Amino acid sequence: MDRIIGLPDEVLVKILSFVPTKVAVSTSILSKRWEFLWMWLTKLKFGSKRYSESEFKRLQCFLDRNLPLHRAPVIESFRLVLSDSHFKPEDIRMWVVVAVSRYIRELKIYSSHYGEKQNILPSSLYTCKSLVILKLDGGVLLDVPRMVCLPSLKTLELKGVRYFKQGSLQRLLCNCPVLEDLFVLLLRCDDIGMFIVIVPSLQRLSLYLSPRCNLEGFVIVLDTPLEYFKLVDRNYDRHPYMIENMPKLTSAYVEVISADLKSLVESITSVKYLTIFSEVICLNLSTARL
């Protein structure tokens, strides 16, 4: 212990970066010197899927009191694992505002309530110049304002996210000029209308359509020079695919049930490696001799 105490603060902070945030925070009781060392951490993760209601309440009080005082000038990664039933949206927005003010590079939020619409993202997030990775999972409402510009965003992951209105996702994508990797899981399609991706910088796209999607009037439009494309569509309702401009496509994975597989494959003829899984509903075999 004496050897550790003799180390400079920056080395101690580096050591703390290798342990869970909860453990790093607990070292603040060791001595006066250790009280604020964890506040220099650049990677923070708070919450757990296994937290009880009382644990979430303690976490809320802790973040309200300490996060605005965080001392690191740049937050490399900020991750929240939350249960919406224990948090107010305005509290979460405040925490994200603090992270944005520290030039955040990666933001990941998991919310356990997939069925709820919770607007927990502040408008300042949509103009964050430093953000490189954004991952949202669960009952998060994507209410994209008119002023949106994410000039550094390269990775975007949206799982079960709800959309405030049709066109929200398209508006977001149109203002991500260097986006390279997009992952979208749609649990419902009635609040998105058309899935339109026209992003010249995009290299990898993974799209999952849940069987619960209401696909009435739903259209998929892709016009981007992808290198990797993955489509998992487990819906029995047919809906059109409009795919263009994929001359650089190297690898594709297609898993569909009732889509027009022929036209889908014909639209990605430049692909070098293609994996297909399709459920055969009706197969007619000719009795003519070959």
KAJO-V59992 format. One record per residue. N is the residue number from 1. RES is the residue in one small letter. PHI is phi in degrees with one decimal (* if undefined). OMEGA is omega as a letter, one per 30 degrees, with the letter a starting at -180 (NA if undefined). Layout:
n/res/phi/omega
N/RES/PHI/OMEGA
N/RES/PHI/OMEGA
//
This chain:
n/res/phi/omega
1/m/*/l
2/d/-62.2/l
3/r/-64.6/a
4/i/-67.4/a
5/i/-60.6/a
6/g/-76.6/a
7/l/-77.2/l
8/p/-66.0/a
9/d/-58.5/a
10/e/-63.5/l
11/v/-72.4/l
12/l/-63.1/l
13/v/-63.8/l
14/k/-62.3/l
15/i/-62.9/l
16/l/-63.7/a
17/s/-67.8/a
18/f/-92.6/l
19/v/-114.8/l
20/p/-56.0/a
21/t/-55.2/a
22/k/-60.2/l
23/v/-69.4/l
24/a/-60.6/l
25/v/-63.8/a
26/s/-64.9/l
27/t/-71.7/a
28/s/-65.1/a
29/i/-88.0/a
30/l/-66.1/a
31/s/-167.0/l
32/k/-62.0/a
33/r/-65.8/a
34/w/-81.4/a
35/e/-56.9/a
36/f/-116.4/a
37/l/-60.5/a
38/w/-63.0/a
39/m/-72.0/l
40/w/-97.5/l
41/l/-66.2/a
42/t/-99.0/l
43/k/-123.0/a
44/l/-126.4/l
45/k/-136.0/a
46/f/-128.2/l
47/g/95.9/l
48/s/-160.9/l
49/k/-66.0/a
50/r/-99.3/a
51/y/-66.4/l
52/s/-83.7/l
53/e/-62.2/l
54/s/-66.4/l
55/e/-66.7/l
56/f/-64.4/l
57/k/-65.6/l
58/r/-65.5/l
59/l/-63.9/l
60/q/-59.3/l
61/c/-62.3/a
62/f/-63.6/a
63/l/-67.2/l
64/d/-59.6/a
65/r/-84.4/a
66/n/-106.1/a
67/l/-61.1/l
68/p/-62.0/a
69/l/-95.6/a
70/h/-58.5/a
71/r/-99.1/a
72/a/-65.4/a
73/p/-68.0/l
74/v/-130.5/l
75/i/-101.4/a
76/e/-69.4/a
77/s/-147.4/l
78/f/-132.2/a
79/r/-124.4/l
80/l/-124.0/l
81/v/-116.5/a
82/l/-129.5/l
83/s/-115.2/a
84/d/-60.6/a
85/s/-68.1/a
86/h/-109.2/a
87/f/-132.4/l
88/k/-89.5/a
89/p/-54.0/a
90/e/-66.1/l
91/d/-67.1/a
92/i/-64.2/l
93/r/-58.8/a
94/m/-63.8/l
95/w/-64.0/l
96/v/-67.5/l
97/v/-58.2/l
98/v/-61.4/a
99/a/-62.4/l
100/v/-63.0/l
101/s/-67.5/l
102/r/-100.4/l
103/y/55.7/a
104/i/-59.8/l
105/r/-106.8/l
106/e/-135.5/l
107/l/-126.2/l
108/k/-133.2/l
109/i/-126.5/l
110/y/-111.7/l
111/s/-122.1/a
112/s/-78.7/a
113/h/-99.5/a
114/y/-70.4/a
115/g/-84.3/a
116/e/-99.9/l
117/k/-104.9/a
118/q/-122.3/l
119/n/-83.4/a
120/i/-108.7/a
121/l/-103.5/l
122/p/-73.6/a
123/s/-63.6/a
124/s/-63.9/l
125/l/-64.3/a
126/y/-75.6/l
127/t/-126.0/a
128/c/-77.0/a
129/k/-74.4/a
130/s/-91.8/a
131/l/-67.0/a
132/v/-108.4/a
133/i/-128.9/l
134/l/-131.6/a
135/k/-129.5/a
136/l/-122.4/a
137/d/-136.6/l
138/g/112.5/a
139/g/-77.0/l
140/v/-108.7/l
141/l/-93.7/l
142/l/-95.6/l
143/d/-108.1/a
144/v/-78.4/l
145/p/-74.5/l
146/r/-66.8/l
147/m/-88.7/l
148/v/-141.4/l
149/c/-160.2/l
150/l/-120.4/a
151/p/-69.1/a
152/s/-112.1/a
153/l/-68.6/l
154/k/-113.2/a
155/t/-127.5/l
156/l/-130.8/a
157/e/-128.3/a
158/l/-127.2/a
159/k/-113.4/l
160/g/66.3/a
161/v/-70.4/l
162/r/-95.7/a
163/y/-115.6/a
164/f/-59.7/l
165/k/-158.5/l
166/q/-62.9/a
167/g/97.1/a
168/s/-62.6/a
169/l/-65.9/a
170/q/-61.6/l
171/r/-61.9/l
172/l/-64.2/a
173/l/-64.0/a
174/c/-66.4/a
175/n/-113.7/l
176/c/-120.7/a
177/p/-67.9/a
178/v/-120.0/a
179/l/-61.4/a
180/e/-115.9/a
181/d/-130.5/a
182/l/-127.9/l
183/f/-124.6/a
184/v/-132.6/l
185/l/-112.6/l
186/l/-102.3/l
187/l/-88.3/l
188/r/-137.7/a
189/c/-118.3/a
190/d/-70.3/a
191/d/-103.0/l
192/i/-121.3/l
193/g/72.0/l
194/m/-110.3/l
195/f/-97.0/a
196/i/-114.6/l
197/v/-125.7/l
198/i/-129.0/a
199/v/-131.4/a
200/p/-57.6/a
201/s/-85.8/a
202/l/-68.2/l
203/q/-111.6/a
204/r/-133.5/l
205/l/-134.0/l
206/s/-122.9/a
207/l/-125.7/l
208/y/-118.2/l
209/l/-111.8/a
210/s/-70.0/l
211/p/-60.2/a
212/r/-82.7/a
213/c/-65.6/l
214/n/-88.1/a
215/l/-98.2/l
216/e/-65.0/a
217/g/76.7/a
218/f/-82.3/a
219/v/-134.6/l
220/i/-108.0/a
221/v/-122.3/l
222/l/-123.7/l
223/d/-142.6/a
224/t/-157.5/a
225/p/-77.1/a
226/l/-69.7/l
227/e/-104.6/l
228/y/-137.4/a
229/f/-138.6/l
230/k/-127.6/l
231/l/-129.1/l
232/v/-122.4/a
233/d/-126.0/a
234/r/-103.5/l
235/n/-100.7/l
236/y/-86.6/l
237/d/-80.9/l
238/r/-75.0/l
239/h/-153.0/a
240/p/-76.0/l
241/y/-115.8/l
242/m/-120.4/a
243/i/-118.5/a
244/e/-140.4/l
245/n/57.4/l
246/m/-125.7/a
247/p/-70.0/a
248/k/-98.7/a
249/l/-63.4/a
250/t/-100.6/a
251/s/-136.8/l
252/a/-141.5/l
253/y/-126.0/a
254/v/-124.4/l
255/e/-128.6/a
256/v/-133.5/l
257/i/-109.7/a
258/s/-124.2/a
259/a/-68.3/l
260/d/-73.4/a
261/l/-62.5/a
262/k/-61.4/a
263/s/-67.1/l
264/l/-65.5/a
265/v/-68.3/a
266/e/-63.3/a
267/s/-83.5/l
268/i/-126.9/a
269/t/-66.5/a
270/s/-79.6/a
271/v/-63.9/l
272/k/-93.8/a
273/y/-127.5/a
274/l/-126.0/l
275/t/-115.5/a
276/i/-126.4/l
277/f/-126.5/a
278/s/-142.5/l
279/e/-84.5/a
280/v/-85.7/l
281/i/-86.2/a
282/c/-145.3/a
283/l/-127.1/l
284/n/-100.4/l
285/l/-109.1/l
286/s/-79.6/l
287/t/-89.7/l
288/a/-66.6/l
289/r/-78.3/l
290/l/-80.8/NA
//
